[in-house]
């Protein structure tokens, strides 16, 4: 994340902070012997700040505005605020971009006719997400702050890591590590003492659309992201790999809510498996694989009709799904307080 912060500092934040919080006297680069354009008053020793590139592969050298704010780049308050804004805005951009692409090109609009599709559902999903993103960013920013201030095991060059072999193996290792812990966190969120307080808002969507992917109660959403943030404090992780994985996680979360059941695979926890979770609640807690569900007896094979176009949107199958889902809702939640669309035929948008 320090690479992203460096780039945005150079092209955006330096100007903003210099404008809003101007320095009484320009900050002198700590690695400079002379800096004629930013001389200080006689007798005043300005605070120094030294530019150290976040990566040897790519860097964004600072301009004059980097030295013109009372909040130097290495001020933890500035770093925290910048990281909070980056996390919030980046999350929103990824969410709207990829959820919209999925909605337009992947999502089956016939889902709107399902008897458990909610009234104004997409609007409600987006509202829930917009409320949650800034709060989740508030929880996440301190994790990023600790990382960029050197407390994690992230590395830049291969020579700084375990070796060339690890540059490849870190990806499946990260997936396996997070998949294991997310399984238990997610399963814990379904405990009767926790479910109604935290996880129920995400299960409001029985037949989710891509816009439901980030529609969590904020603490719920952050809880399921904790393994992603813990990993680089326990194990080495290359900086660019971290950025790639962070983007992949957000996109994957959208993909498993897109309702297009193309991965009829017993190992991958794709959209079909996750649809079973939204329909029947107590199955398929995994994030990427079905491994831990299988080991601990919570795996439910996706219904065969999900992979057959002629049956996927069949009224008879929908009736079976609805009857079973309603029984489980009574056990898990008691009264079903969702507002579904009326029974008359609905238009496919």
N, C-alpha and C positions, 0 to 999 in steps of 0.2 A: 504493500500500500504506500510505502515511502516514495516509490517511483511515480505513482499517480499524484501524490501530494506535491512532489517537486514540480511536475509539469503544470499543475493547476496553480501553484504558487507563482510560477514565472509568467503565465499567460492570463491569470485572473486575480488571484487573491492578493498578490503584492500591490496591485493598483488599488484594490478595495481597502485594504488595511492602511495603506499610505494616505488615502483620502479621509477615511473615517477616524483613524488614530495616528495623526502625523507625529513624528518625533520632534522634540524640542531642538535637537541637534542630530544630524544624520548619523546613523550607525556606521562605523568604519569596518570594512572587511577585516577579520582577524588575521588573514594570511597576506595582507598588503603592507608594504613598507611606506608607500605614499598613496594618497588618495585625494589629489588636489581639488577635484570637483565637489568633495564632501568634507571640506575643512571644518573643524570645530572651533568655537570661541576660545580665546586664549585662557589657559588655566582650567579648561573643562576637558575631562577625559571621557570620551563617549564609550558606551558599551560596544563591544565588538561581537561580530557574528561571522563565522567562517563557512563558506559554501563547500560542502563535500558532496560530490555526486552520489546519488542513491545507487547507481549501477554503473559498471564499467562498460556496459553494452550500449546504453543510451542515457543521455543527460540533457538537462534543460538549464543552461547557464542563466543566472539571474541578471535582470536589468537594473537600472538605477532605482526603481521603486522598491526593490527588495531591501534597501537600506534607509528607507524614508518613513518607516512606521515605528511607533513606540513599542509595538509588539514585533520583536524580531522573529525570524522564521523558527528559531529554536525555542521560543516561548511556549511552554506546554499548554497554556490557555488558548493561544492561537491555534496550535496544532489540534487540540481537542475540538474546537469550534469548526475548523476547516474539515476535519474528518467526519464530524457529525453531518455537516452539509453535504459532503461528498457521498456519504452512505445513504442519506435520505434521497438526494437527487438521483444518484446512480441507480438506486433501487427502483425509484419511480420510472426512470427512463427505460430500464430493462423490462420492468413489468408491463408498461403500456406498449412498448415496441413489440416484444415477443408474444405477449398475450393477444395483441391485436392481429399480428401475423398468423398466429395459431387459429384465432377466431375466424379470420377471413379464408384461410387456405386449408385448414385441417378440421376444425370443429364441425361436427355433423349437426346442422341446424334443426334436423328432425327431433333433436332432444327437447326442443321447446314444447313438443306435444306430449311429453312424458307426464303422467299424472302427478309425479312428485317434483315437477319443475315449479319453482316459486313465482309468485306474482312479483314483477319488477326485479327479477333475480339478478341480472347483470348489473343493474344500477346499484342494488344492495351490495353486491360483491365489491364493486369499485369503491363505494362509500366506506365499507369496512376496511379495505386496503389503505385508502387515503388517511384514515384515522390511525391506522396501525403503523404505517411506515415511519413517521417521525419518532414515535416512541421506541420502536425497535432500533432505529438509528441511535437514539439516546443511550440505549443499553450497549450497542455494538461499538460505538466510538471509543470508549475506554480500552477495549481489547486492541483496536488498531493503534491507539496511542502507545500502549506498552510495546507493541511490535516495532513501531518506528523509532522508539527511544532505546532500542537495543536489548530488550529483555527476552526476545524470542530466539529461536534457533534458525531463523531464515538466513539464507546465504545468497550471494550474487553469482560469483564465478564457481565453476566446477571444482577448482582447486580448494575452494573454501568449504566444500561439502564432503560427503563420504566418498565420492568418486563418480566417474562417468556412468556406471551401472545404476546408481541411485537416481540420476536424472530421469530415468525411464521408470524404475520401480516405485518412485514416490507417488505416482498417479494411482496405480491399483492399491498401494498401501493406504493412501489417504481415503480412498473409496471404502475399503474394507474396515478401516478404523471407525470412520464416521457412520457407516451403515450399522455396525454393531451397537454403538452407543445411542444412535437415534432410535433404533428399535426399542431399547429399554426406556428411553425418555418418552417416546410416543406411547408405548404401552402403559407407562406410569400416568400419562395424561388421561388415560381412560379409566383410571381407578375411580370408583364412585365418589371418593372424597375430593377429587380434583376435577373430574370431567365437567361438571356443570359450572364450576367457577372459571375454568380456563379454556377447555377444549371444545365445549359445545358450540361457540360461535362459528367455528370452522365446519362443524357437522350440520350446520343449518342447511348447507348445500347438499341435498341428497343426490341430485344429478348435476354435478358441478360443470361450469364452463371454464375456459382458460383464465378468466378473470377471478376465479375463486382461489387461484394458486397461492396468493399472498393475503387472502382475506382471513386473517387470524386475529384473535385477541393478542395484543402486543407481547405480553409475557410468554404466551404459548409459542408464538413465532420465534422469539429469541431463545427460549428453552431448547427448541429443536435445532437451533444453529450453534449451540454451545460446543459440540464436538469439532466443528469447523475451526473455531477460534482456539480451542485447547491444543489441537494437533501441533501447530508450529512452536508451541512452548515446550512440547515434549520431544518432538522429532524434527530433524532438519527438513526444510522445505525451500526450494529455490523460489526467488521472488516472482519471476514471471510465471512459474507454475502456479503460484498462489493466486495470481490475478486470473489466470485461465480457469482454475478450479472454482474460484468465487463466482465467475460469470456462468460457468457450467451448472453449478448448483442452482442458481436462480432460474436458468432456462429449463433444467430438468424438472424443477418444481412445477413449472407451467406445463411441460409436456405430459406429466402424469395426470393432469386435470383436463386434457384436451378432448377426451371422449373418443379418440380414434384408436381402436384396438388392433394395431398392426403387429405388436410384439406378442405372438402366441408362444411365449418362451417360458419354460418352467423355472428358469433362474432369474430372469430380469423382472423386477417389480415395476412393470410399466403401467400404462393408463388402465388396462383391463383389471389388473390386480388392485389398483387404487380405487377403481370404481366399486369393486366388491367391498372395500373398506368404507366408502361413503354410504353404500346401500345397506350394509349389514354390520357396520360399526366395529365389531370385535374380532376382526380378521385383518391380515396383511398390514402389519405395522411398519414393515421395512421401508427404507427409502430408495435403495438402489437394487437390492436383491431380495429373493425370497428365502435365503439361507436360514436366517434366525427364526423366521416364522415357521419354517419346516422343522427345525430342531426343537422348538418350544411349543409346537402343536397349535399355532394360530394361523397357519396357512389355509387359505381357501382358494381352490382352483377357480379361475374365472369361468362363468357360465359359457357353455359352448355357443349359445346364440349370439354372444357378443362378437364373435369372429365370422358370423354368417350374415351377410348383408340382408338376405331375405327375412331373417328372423330377428335381427338386432332391434328393429323398431316395430316389432309385431305386438299388437294390442294384447294378445294372449300372454306373451312373455312379460309384458309390462304389468299385467294383472298379477302374475305369480310373484314378480319382484316386489310389487306394492304390498301384497298380503304378508309376505315374510318380513319385509322391512317394518311394517306397522306393528307386528308382534314384538320385534326387537326393540323398537322405539319405546314401547310401553315398559319393557324391562329396564332399559337404560335411562330413559328420561322421564317416564311417567306419561303425562299428557303431552301430546304433540302440539306445540304452539306455533308451528309454521303456517304461513298463509299461502296456499297453493292456488294456481290458476284455476278458474272454473272448468267444469267438465266439458263445456261445449268445444267443438273443434277449434283449434288455434292456428293462426297463420304461421307459416314458416318464413322467418325473415331472411 
